[in-house]
Amino acid sequence: MAYQISEDCICCGTCKGECPVEAISEGAEKYSINPDTCLDCGSCASVCPVEAIHAGN
């Protein structure tokens, strides 16, 4: 299941650079993860400074 970015995202961009498949993109109010591209590796979640990225449900 793909990771998801919550409303707690501060748009710092740290996660985008960590994604090995470029599944993360900047949105208007927060970053988002493309669930079709996400490998579920957790690299983005491990670097998020506000813990806004979690495994999807």
N, C-alpha and C positions, 0 to 999 in steps of 0.2 A: 504494500500500500504506500503510495507516495506521501512524502512529507508535506506539511501545510504550514503557512506563515500566518500567525494570528494578528489581530489588530494591535498588538503590543509592538509591532515592528516600528523601528525608528528610522528606517530608510538609510542606514549607514553604508550598505553595499558590501559589507564583509562577506556575507553568504554567497553572493554572486561569483566572486572570485574563487571560491572553494569548490564550486560545483564542477565535477569532471565532465559532465555532458551538457553544460550550458542550459540547464532546465529552468534557471531562475532569471526573471526579468523584472525591471523596475516598473511599478504601476503608479497611478496618480497619488495614492495615499499610502501604499505599502508595496513591498516586493511580493511577487507571486511565483509559485512553482508549477511548471507544466506537468501534470500527473502522467501524461503519456510518455514523457522523456525521463522523468525522475527514476533513478536506479534504486532508491531507498537505501542509499549508503550511509546517510546521516552526517556527511561531511559538513553540510551547511549548519546543522543543528549544533554541532560541536564548537563552532566558532561564533555563534550569535551572542553578542554581549548582553542582550536582554532576555534571552531564552524564549524568543517568540516563535521558534520553529519546533514543531512536534510531529510525530508519526501520525499519519492520517487514520481516520476511523473507517 
